[in-house]
Amino acid sequence: MKSDKKPILTIGMIVKNEIRCIERCLKSLQPLREAVPSELIVADTGSDDGTREVVERYADEVFDFEWVNDFSAARNSVVDRANGEWFFTVDADEWLDEDCSDLVGLFTDPVKRKKFNVGSVTQRNYDTDNLADGSYGDLIAVRIFKLLPGVRYEGAIHELPCHPPHETAECYAMRDAILHHDGYVYGIAMGKGKQGRNMELLREKLNKNPKDLFTLQQCIESSTTPAEQLKYVRKALEGIEEKWEIWELCGPGIFAHAVRVAQGHSLPEFWDWAKRAEELFPDSILFRSDVNHAAFLVAQSEEKHAEAIRRGEAYLQAAADYRAKRFDQIELFRAVPYSLSEHKEREARVQMAHLYYLEKDYPAALEMARTLESSKLDDQNLLSLFFTFLNLYTHSELDLTDAFEAFWTQLSAPVPDQKRANRRIGLVTRNAMRAFSQKFQENETKEGLFRHAYTLFLPLKTRCGLGIAAALVKTKSVQEMDRLLEQVSEWENFPPHALAYALENGAAFPVPGKPLPLDLLDAVATRLAQIEDDFLQELCVHIAVPDDLGDLNWARALLLAAVQSCEWKNPSRDLLLARRFAELERTYLSRCYTPEMLEGEGLLLLPPLHRFGACLVRAFDALDRGDRVEYVRLIREGLILCESIKPMAEFLHDQAEAMNAEPPAELLVLAEQVKKLLASYPADSPVIETIKASPEYKQVAYLIEETPAVNPKYPLS
């Protein structure tokens, strides 16, 4: 691949067993190599996993180098073969950003080529394999230098190019030239050997100069155990207090490491170290970012809200200054500001919004919430921001309409795709549904909140299921409920409490002219079964078995869900529920199956619950004939055919004696008293409903009403 034209740039690499990432790296260098006359020279220190074969397809020269525990020796072996004017070193677990215009400018602009002899790029170190979430730390890395006589790499580890004493290094810092690096992500699984090797080299270096603060800092970064890391932290802090050589240069980075170690291990020295860093290095970007960020998190955990807000505000200002390059960039030659990733900044903003809310600074909380894009948040932060909106809405009189609509617009945006957007919508919807519960609203009233949480969604009534549900719960018009239900397109994202409210008030469901498939009807019914206070069981006791097939399918879904979720602890009501289920099964089975399938071996072709239903129909027929023995036999047969119905079968078996037995005298007396009380009021009096909702009435309902009343409002009747 060598060109006859003398190269301007030599790209140098040392590799060993990098098959995971080598081709990604080499492909990323192609745009630079096409824009600048260049050569690629690679030293292989012993690959046996196919790395060598990949490299040979891209490199101008590949040679073997025997590893001698010295990175500088390996780098210099490549430098010795270089033919370019400039040298650029790249590692295999890195890849060059698509935008390499800054690099091209340095190598092709005559003014820059003459003025500078060193260049730095941004090494972006990711700490998660989800690169899109912005969780990384940036390091200014000196990777480029002119191939002047006497320039050599020095240092067995964390090697740097050094110029002869008579040469002055003029560095061109390219913040926008990015080398992405994911080696730390895979370091735990793949790099324990490398980490141990690095520590051997660093210990050897430290033995020669125990007061070398830069080496101590590297030991903190590369330590293989917490105890070892803490030992180096304490030693380095001692050196700063005693003002060892270059203490001012290394101090901010060492303190940044120290507070992170103290935070991670809950050390009592945390606040002492954080305050000392503030005294010594108040203007350092490493103090302003990493130390303040750690203090922000610790203050939150200790519920020191005022201090957390102070530290959080200082950290966010540091993040803004970092992006605008308003700091001494020389600091980044020696340390990485780990807290300045997009992910950590977004997380801090979410937490700050919550802190402002806790301190009742509601305008500040809302303003902070406005700075966040919900499409970029992970699940935990997305929910935290959502609950901050809910809390601000219910605890203040602020107008959140525009802010919350923007939140929902971002939430719904197809970023990075519609599947991810749907997942976000589902997550928020599931956590919003409880706000539609009547009990939840009653508790809000007791707490004296300004507004019910569910009404936050009213402005979204034309955009999502939560908005439709809010409008539905807000209205008392059955016609309006019917109109709103017609607009629902995704029942899985529709709050079951809102549908329950509509059903109780007589709204038509399924929506006329919009039939739903059986599996969706089953899913909706199952969600209704999750509503507190046995809502579905109470509803199903009053359902008439309809003739229309669509309504019959809905009744079937409701009753199947009701008997499956029933706890069978309310004898008077649950016996009526079992009767309703048998009535439904009698009609449904005869409509959907041939008589042959409802007897003998034909039952085995039915779904399990319908097998039990077929037996239950015959069991109640036997009971009504007075044949209790046959009733019990059929219940047992049904249990064999459908084991999942065991709680219901056991309940019916246990109630067999009571079904035909004379009620206790005290129940007969109570029933007579309730009858007289009911008779003393007009049939349309609201007191009648109150009496029927009482525990006393429910206890004797089966003695007062031979058949439970069908709800006249319910559309299936």
Helices and strands as residue ranges (DSSP letters): E 9-15, H 22-28, H 30-35, E 38-44, H 51-56, E 61-64, H 71-79, E 86-89, E 94-96, H 101-108, H 110-115, E 118-126, G 131-133, E 136-146, E 152-154, E 160-162, E 171-181, H 187-190, H 192-208, H 213-222, H 226-241, H 247-264, H 270-280, H 285-286, I 287-291, H 292-301, H 305-323, G 329-333, H 342-358, H 362-370, G 374-376, H 379-395, H 401-412, H 418-432, G 433-436, H 438-447, G 453-460, H 465-474, H 478-486, G 491-493, H 496-504, H 518-528, H 535-540, H 549-565, H 571-592, G 595-598, G 600-605, H 608-624, H 628-641, G 643-645, H 646-654, H 656-660, H 665-679, H 686-692, H 695-704
